[in-house]
Amino acid sequence: MEPIWICFWAVILIIVSIVLMRIIQPWLIKELRAKGKIGIDVHKLDKPEVAEMGGISILIVACTVAVLPIIFTDLVIVRIQIIVFMGVVGIAGIIGLIDDLYGLGSKMKPLLVAGASIPLLIANFVYLNQIFYPWPDFPLVGQGFNIDYLYWILVPIGIAMAANAVNMIDVVNGSMSGPCVIIFGVLLICSLLKQPVSEVGVLLSAIMFGVMLIFYKYNRFPAKVFSGDVGSLAIGAALGAIAIMGGLEVVTIVVAMPLIINAFQILASVRGFVEGKKHKSRPSIVKSDGTIAASTDNKAPLTLMRIIMAKKPLKEPEIARNFTSLTIFCGVLAIITLILTDYIKFTL
């Protein structure tokens, strides 16, 4: 497909995703509240009730809109990649939904989410390394390294890490949805700039960008809906799948660095996967004036949010804006990384 047509269809996919989300999200919020699927917004003094599992809309719209490029693209491999994307996101989302409803446990959940990579691995085996290429580009190295067999092992780990990193950053209103809008926007730009253009990266990033844009509208302060694990795991799996199939591994790591740092800090401080509800001490405290302060308890998880509040207490929107600002900065670095990598690759 010519670049101009890829751009055209990217715009169409963004618009369709926005329209469907704008229709489904308000309806879903009403239905969730009517059925008692609510969560407590713990970072507010009045502890309001907010519709939970709103990420169901993300799962539905992303997989529905993905049918469109399957119809109009003339490349068989891209069609297969999009079907694989739907499978990976669908499995991760369903795992998240089960966790929201019944609870899977902190150790079982990452293992199951890693299993969401099975469609990706099977398709790549059948189509002989055409679904993803186990030779990622590295900055300043030109063509990169051939890590064929190791890459196959890293794929399920990457999907699980991306899903859990997105899940762990969802701490205050807009702290997950805002950065994810930026991340998918940057992946869309990088997919267009990449040489050759990553068609699957453009199409799938466009869908997720449109979806997250509207979800952010309802999830930002004061939140009308929480994503739940059904949303955060589906978003993270989508991020991992786009990075792998679009050849955007390093770029994704750079733009998603705030999420990655937050996840590793939490895992290191609590020494493994532990459900947030089971933490003996919370990393933050809501003060009487409505601001949020970092916990002084050494046993509390060391999160990115806690580090941001180290100097002084902040209001909830300020914390979310800090997360988004960090992601924008990393997004600029990601675009520069891609440009330098492609320049070196095609000049050596």
N, C-alpha and C positions, 0 to 999 in steps of 0.2 A: 504494500500500500504506500502511495506517495505521501511524503511528509505533510503536505497541505491537507490531504484527506484524513490523515491521522489526527491532525489538530482539529479538523471539523468534527470528527466523531467524538473526540475528547470533550469538546464543548457540549455536544448533544448529550453525552453520558452524564456530564455534570448537571445539566439542566434537568434531565429525567430523574436523576437521583434526588435532586433538591425538591422537585415537585412531589415525588412519591413520599419522601420523608416528611414533607410539610403536611401531607394528607394523613399519613399513618400515625405519626408521633403524637399529635394531640388526641386522636381517638384512642391510641394505646394507653396513654396516661389516664384517661377517664376509666377505661376498662380495668386497668391494674388497681386503681384506687377503689373501684366498685367491688372488686374481688378481694380486697384486703391485702394486696401485695404492696406493702409499704415499708419504707425504712426510716429510721430516725436520723435527722441531720444533726449529728453530735457536735458540730462546730458552731452552733448557734445557741444563744442563751435560752430561747424559748423551745428548743428541741422540736422543730416542726416535723410533721410526717410528710414524706416525699415518696412518690410512686417509684417502686423498685422494679428491676428487671426490664427497664426501658430499652435495653440493648437488643431486645427481640426485634425491634424495628430495623436496627442496623443489619442484623442477620438476614431478615426477610428482603429488605430493599437491595442490599449488596448482591445477593444471589439472584434476585429477580432481574435487576438491571443487567447483570452479567450475561443474560441470555441474548441481549441485543447484539453485542459484538460477535457472538457465535454465529449469528445470522448473516451479518454484513461483511465480515472479514473473509478474504479469499485464500488465507493461509491455513492449511490443515493443522499444522503444529500449534499455531496461535489458538485455534479453536480448542484443541486438546488442552492447552495450558489454561484456558479460561474454565473449562470443565473441571480440571484439577483444582483450580482456585476455589471453585464452588464447593468441591468436596472437602478440601482442607478447612475452609471457613465454616462450612456446615457442621462438620464433625466437632471442631473446637467450640462452636456456639452451643451445640447440643450438650457437650460435656459441661459447659458453663451453666446451662439451664438446669441440668441435673444437680449440679453443685448448689445452685441457688435454692432449689426446692428441697433437697434432701441432705446436702453436705457430703463431700467426697473425702475430706481429709487433706491436710497440707502436703502429704507425701504422695498420695495416690493421684491427685489432680495433675501435677506436672508430668507424671508418667503417661497418663491418659492423653494429655494434650500432645505429647511427643508422638503418640500414635496417630494423631491427625495428619501426620506427614506421610502416612501409608499411600494415599492416592498419588502423591508426588513421586515417591520412590518406585511404585509399580509402573506408572506411566513412563518414567525415565528409563526404566529397564526395558520395557516393551519397545519404546521408540529410540533406543540406542543413544542415550545422552543428548537428545534433541529438546527435551523439556527443560532441563537445566544443564549448564555446562560446568563440569567440575574443575574449572581452571580460572578462578576469580582474578580480576585485575587488582594489582596492588600499586599504590602510589610510589613513584620513583623506581619501579622495577620493570616497567614496560609491559611485557606480555604476562607477567605474574608467574605463579608456580602451578605446576600440574600436581594436584593433590587428589587424584582420582578416587581411590578407595577411601581415603580419610574423609573426603567431602561427603560421601554417602552416609558416614557416621555422624557428621556435623549437621546434616539436614534436620533430623528429628530434634537434635539438641537446639538448633537455631529456632525452630518453630516453637518449642516449649519455652525457650528463653524470651523470645519476643512476646509471646502471649502473657507470660508472668510479669514481664517488665511493665507492660501496659496496665496490667491488673494492679500492680503495686504502686503505680503513680497516681491512682485514682483515690486521692485522700481528701480533697476539698472540692467545692463546686468549680467545675471547669479546669481542674488541674490535669485531667487526662484528656478531655475532649479538645481543649485549646491547643496544646502541643501536638496532638494527633492531626488536627487540621493543617498545621504547619508542616508536619512530617510528610503527609501524603501530597501536599502541595509541592514540596521540595522534590519528592520522588517523581512527580509528574514533570517538573522542569528538567530534572536530570535525565529522565527517560527520553525527552525530546532532544536534549543536548548530546546525549551519548552517541558515539559513532561506532557502528551504525545505530540508527534510532531503535530503541527498544519498544517495539509495537505493543507487546503484552504489558510492559511497564506503564506505557502511556494510558492504555485503555483501563487497566485495573486501578491505577492511581487516580484517574479521573473519577471513577465510580466512588472510591472511598473518600476522595476529597469532598464530593458533593454530599455524600451521606453524613460525614463528620461535621460539615459546615452547619447543617440544620440541627444535628444532635447537640452541637455546642450551644446553639440558640436556647435550647431547653434545659441544658445541663449547667450553664454558667450561673453565677450568683445573681439572684437567689434561685437555686435549682428547683425545677419543677419535676425533674426525673433523674434517677440514678441509672447507670447502665447495667449494674449487676455483673456477675461473672459471664453471663451469656453474651453481654456486649463486649466487655474488655478482652475476653479470651478470643472472641471472633475477630476483633480489631487487631490484636497482636498476631494471630495466625495469618490474617490478611497481609500484615506488614512483612512477616517472615516469608510468605509465599511470593510476594512481589519482589522482594530483595533477591531471592534465590532464582526465580524464573526470569527476572529482568536483568540479571547480571549486575545487580546494584548492591552487592553485599557490603563493600567497604563504605560506600556512600550512605547506606542505611545505618551502619554502625555510627558514623560520624554525626548524622542529623539526630539520631535517637540517643545520643550520649547522655543527656540528663536522665532519661529513663533507665539506661543501663547502670549509671553510677548509683542511682537511687536503689535499684534492685540489689546490686552487689553490697552496698552499705548495709541494707537490711539483713541480707543473708549472712554477712560477716558478723554483724552485731548480735544476732539471735542464734547464730551457729546452725543454720539450716532453714528448711521450710517450716514455718510455724504460722498457723492461722492467726490473723489479726486479732480475733476475739480472744485468743488464748494468751496474748501478751500480758504479762503480769503488770506492766506499767505502760501507759500511753506515752508516745513521743511528744505530745502537745497538751497544753492546758488552755481552756477557754476562760479568760479573765472576766471580771464583773463588768468591764466596759465594752465587752464584745470582741476585743482583740484576742489573738491566739499567741501564746508564748511557748517557747521550747521547754520541754521538761528538763529538770535538773537531776532527775533520777538516772544514775549510771546504768541501771538495768533496762531502761527504755530503749527501744530500737533506734539506731542512728539512721535517720532518714534525711533525704535532701531537704525536705520541708523543715526539719529540725535545724539543719545547718543554716538555711536561709533566715531563720528567726533567731539566730544566735546572738545578734547585736541587740535586737529589740523586738517586742511583740508586734505583730502585723495583723491587719484586717484580712479576712478571708479572700476578698478580691485581689488584694496586693500579693498574696502568696501565689495565687493562680497566675497573675501577670508576671511574676518572677519566673515561674516555670516556662511560660510562653516566651518570654524574652530570651531565656537561656536557649530554648529550642530554635528561635529565629537566628541567634548567633551561630549555633551549630549548623543550621541550615545553610548559611552563607559559606561556612567552612566546607560543607559537603559539596556544594556546587563548585567551589574552587578546587577541591580535591578531584572531582570528576574531570574538570577541564585540564588540570595538570597531568592526570593519569592518561587521558586520551592523547594529549600533546606528545608526551613521552613515548607512548605506545606506537604512534604513527610517524615518529621522527627517528626512532632508533633503527 
